[in-house]
Amino acid sequence: MIEKRAAQRHRVFKGGTITFENRGIACTVRNMSDGGAAVDLDTSATLPQSVTLSITRDNFVRNCRMVWRSDKRIGLAFVQ
């Protein structure tokens, strides 16, 4: 398989929150890079294309767009 990412992702295991339209959904961040992240959702939910990913423990907040989805795992690209 050919790697298409511009930046290498690093494995992590951090609790986070996906927020959109005044709603918050708990998630687990599984890997991250400078350009995006893959997260596991704690519940199945319909998400809009644009969301915010927050990791409170790290004071991390990024606006994101959903790039792909597979069941409860989603790929996010950070929006500058």
N, C-alpha and C positions, 0 to 999 in steps of 0.2 A: 504494500500500500504506500502511495506517495503522500508525504506530509505536505499539506497545503497551508498550514498556519505560518504567519509572518514571525511570530514569537513563540518560543517553546513554553508549553504549559507545565506547571509544577503541581504535583499532588498535594492536596490539603484536605482537611476534614474539619470544617468550621461551620457553626450554626449561623444562619443568616435569615434575612427577610426579603421577599419580593413584594414590592408595593406598587399599586396602580389604582386609580379611581377611588382613593380613600379606603382601600382594602389592603390588608397585609396577609401574606401566606408564608408560613415557616418553610425554610429550605435548608439543605446541607450543601455547602460549596465543596465540590469534589476535586476540582483542579482550576488553576488560574494562570493567566499570563498578563502581560502589559495590555493586551488588546481584548481580553474576554475571559469567560469562565464557563464551566459546566456545573450545573447544580441539580440536585435531586429535590423534588417537591415532596413535602410530607403528605399531601393529599392531591387527588386529581382535580384540576381546575382549568377552566378556559381562561387563557391570558391574552391580553392585547399584544400587539407587536412591540410596543414601547413600555418598559417597566423600569423600576429602580431597584438595584441590589444594594442592601445594607448589611454590613457585618459590624455589629455594635462593638464587639470586643476589640476590633482593630480601628475604630473610628473611620470605617471605610464606607463610602456612599458613591455609587456610580449610576448614571443614567445608562440604560442598555436597550438594545433591540434584540429580539429573539431571532436566532439564525436557524436553529433546527430544534426538533423535539422528537423524543422517543419515549413513549409511555409517560413516566414521571420524571425523566431527565430532560433538561433543556440546555441548549447552548446559547450563550449570550455574548454579544459583541458590545464592548464599551463604546459609548457615543461621546465624542469630544465636544 
